Amino acid sequence: MDVALRTRALRAADELEGAPAEEILGWAAEEFGTKLVVAASMAEAVLVDMLARIRSDIPVVFIDTGYHFAETIGTRDAVAATYDLPIISARPQLTVAGQDAVHGADLFRTDPDLCCRMRKVVPLDRALAPYRAWAAGSRRAESAKRAGLKVVDWDARRGKVKIHPLAAWTDEDVDRYVAEHNVIVNPLLSDGYDSVGCQPCTLRGSGRGGRWAGTAKTECGIH
């Protein structure tokens, strides 16, 4: 474990709590430069837009699971065409057909945790490997499990600093930023989906209620 890096993260968590999201992301960009990467789910491009206003050389990683809605892929493509930022699509080692051949069809139903690990967690881990810090758009308001998010934290499993610039934002804060900056938004958010994941595991619903509906699963394991 990088003790000095962990110490910097914990100190920044205290110093930046309550700071504007732009200041938190700006701190991360200044502190880590191109050793910072931003993860984007392509529900909306708020964090990407914010990053583009700070620096143009910090990459954005999107996990292309092979199970996304067409609208999500379209949002990724629109973001890549709009912003002068490196966009990395992290993909699983197995295609969907390859996974079906090895593990049986519809692993997302028979073993959703394994499916998420192979198609989301492992690809992200590989994509994050060269970096010292990563930022994500997770917010406390999204679920009870995220209520304790720190604006800066230590990702012990990956040995990296993790930044949540939008941790304290409400849904209204997101909507306001989108309107003020004309931010790209996944059209599914206007079609009854409050949270967008893989197509087979996402239903229309409020909050994260449409994710893995009918199961006890509420997180994919990334966070």
N, C-alpha and C positions, 0 to 999 in steps of 0.2 A: 504493500500500500504506500502511496505517495503521501506521507504525513503532512508535508508542507502544503501540498495542493489541497488536501482535505481541510487543513486549518484555514487557508485562504477562503474556501467555500463557506465554512461555518461563520467566519468573521463577516463576510459579505452578506450573509443571510440576515444578520442583525443590523448591519449598516444600511441595507437597502430596503428593509421592510418598510412599506408605506411610500416608497418612492414611485414616481410615474413609470409606467411600463417602458417608455422610451429610454428613460435613464438606466433602468435595469439592463435592457438589451444593449444599450450603448456601453455600459460598464463591461459586459461580457465581450463585446467586440473589441474594445480597447485592451482588455486584459489578456485575451487569448488570440486575437487576430484570426488568421486562417487555420488555427487549431481549434476553432469553434465551428460547429455545424448546427443547423437548425432543422428539426424534424417537422414535417408538415403533413397532415392527414388529408388536406385538400377539401375540408368541409367549407372553410373560407380562408382567404389569404391574408388575414390581418397581420400575423407575425411576419409573413414574407414581405408584405408591403412595408412594415415597420423596419425590417432589416435593410431593404433596398434604399431607404432614406438615410441609412447610416453608413453602409459600405456595400460595394458591389462585388467583392471578391470572397465573401463567405458563402459556402455552399449550403444548399437546401436538399435534404434527403426525403424522398417519398417512398414508402414501402409498397411496391406493386405486387400484391399477393396473388394475382391471377384470378381473383374472385370479385374484383371491384365492379360496382355499377359503371355503366358507360359514362354516366354523368360525372363520376369522380375522375375517370381518366381524361375526360374532356376538360375538366377544371384544371387538372395538372398541365395539360397541353396549353391551355389558355394562360396559365401562370408562367410557363416557360417562354411563351411568346411575348409576354408583356414586360417581364422584369429581366434586367441585365444581371442575372445571378446564375451561378452554376447550379443546375438542377440534376440531382442524382436519383435514379430510380433503382432502389435496392430490390432484388428479386430472389425468391427461394431457389435452392439448388435443383429441386424437382419441379417440372411443370405440373399442372393440375392432372394431366393424363398420366404422367409418371408417378405422381403420388397415388392416384387411384390404382395403378398397377401394383405398387408395392404394399399399400396399406388398405386397399379396398375402396370402393366408391364412397363418396360423401363422408369423408373422415370428419368434416365439420359437424356431422350429426353423431357419429359413433364415438368420437373422441375429440371434442372441440378444443380441449387444452393442448393436445398434441398438434392439432392442425394449426392453432395459433402460434405455437412454439416454432414449428417448421416454416410457416409462411410469413410470420411477422417478427417474432423475437430474434431468431437466429439471423435472418437477413439484416435486421437493424444492427445487431451486435457486430456483424462483419463490416457494415458501412461505417459504424462509429469508431472502429478500431484505430484509425490513424489520428483521431482527434483527442484533445485533452478535456474538452467541455462540449456539452450539447444543450440546446434550448428546445423547449416544446411549448405548445399553446394550451396546456392543461390549466383548468381553472377550478378554484375551490367550489364554485357554485354548481359545478356539473354533477356532483354526487357526494354522498356522505363520506365515501372512502377518500375523496380528494379534498375534504374540508380542511385538512391540516397541511396542505401544500406550502412549502417555503418558497420564497422568490428565488433563493439560491440554496442548493442542497448538495450533499455528497452522495453520488450514486456508487454505493459500496460494491455492488456486484460487478460493475464495469470499471471501477477505479477511475471515475471521471466526475467533474463538476457538472451538475445539472441545474439549468436555469429555467424558471417559470415566470417570464416577464408579466404574463396576464393572470397570474394566480389570484389576485384580488378583484379581477374584473367580474361584473355581473353581465347577464345577457344584454341588458340595456347598454352597457359600456361597449360591448362588441357591436351592437346595432348602430350605435352612434359613430364609431370609428368607420364602419363600413360605409355609412351614408356620407360622412365628411370627406372620405378619401376615395370614394367610388371603387371600393375593393371588390375583387372577383369573389363570387359566392357560388358554391355548389347549388345548382337548381333544385336538388332534392330537399334542401332546407325550406323551400317554398312549396313543397309537395307533401307535407305532413311528417317529414323526418326531422326530428330535432337533433339527432346524432347519427352520423353516417359511418358505417363500417363495411364489411364484406357483404355482397348482395345476398348470399344464402342465409346469413345470420342476422339480417337487419330488417325490421319491420317499421312501419310508421308508428310513431309514438312520441310522447312528451319526454323531455330530459333524455336520459339514456335508457328509458324503459323499453325501447324497441330493439335494443342490442341483446342478442342471445335470449330472446323472449321465450318464456316457458322453461327456462333452466335457472340454476342458481348462479351461473356465471355472470359476472359483471365487468371483468377486466380481461384484456388479452394477455397480460403478463409483461408488456413493454415497460409499464411504469411501476 
